[in-house]
Amino acid sequence: MQAPVDVTYLADTVILLRYFEAVGRVRRAISVIKKRTSAHEDTIREYRIGSTGIKVGEPLTNFQGVLRGVPELIGGDNALMDLHKA
């Protein structure tokens, strides 16, 4: 990813939010790119914003290319959040 201005040296934590398409729907992914004070989780997770707030799902272990914007399902059972439950 490229940004017009590099501000990562000013930020303590950098979170990347992306849209991706899967199973005919537009989904949202979240990942922590940098956390200055301690180790951070390196997984990419789907998140959903609903009437009760933000829900973060399990890691997207069966996808690759989510951060590039070209996700590809590489495993059997996907780890996408059930839209009807949130």
Secondary structure, DSSP 8 states (H G I E B T S, - for coil): ---SS--TTT-SEEEEEEEEEETTEEEEEEEEEEESSS------EEEEEETTEEEEEEE-TTEE-TTTT--EE-SSS-----TTT-
